[in-house]
Amino acid sequence: MGSVVVFSATVFALWQGVTDGSAAIVIVQAGIFADASRQLVKVAAQLELDFNSVERVVEYLDVPQEAPPVIEENRPPAYWPSSSGELAVEDLVVRYAPTLPAVLHGLSFVVKPSEKIGVVRPL
């Protein structure tokens, strides 16, 4: 775009028959205008990118909050986990979100002290 502006200003100056000094001023000023236009487009593009991050922050403000990390009424006793107890799970149902279907149904198991377990769901 800058080259087109400088070319147009040069052709216009030659067509009007202005003096050499005036033509030089017109060409230089056209170059300055073209450079200023480039800078304006660059600043406008950067401003738009900056506002994209502001829009993301506004969207994150509407995300529902997760449960707190510690729920006092469901807190395990202070001695848990102990080396003498066991963990019994009965009819566990797990889903990724309240609106999604359950991925594990009716899972029951007992974990003895110091045992490591893994749950594998068949396809």
ABEGO torsion letter per residue (X at the ends): XAAAAAAAAAAAAAAAGBBAAAAAAAAAAAAAAAAAAAAAAAAAAAAAAAAAAAAAAAAAAABBBBBBABBAAABBBAAOBBAABBBBBBGBBBBABAABBBABBGBBBBBBBGBBBBBBBBX
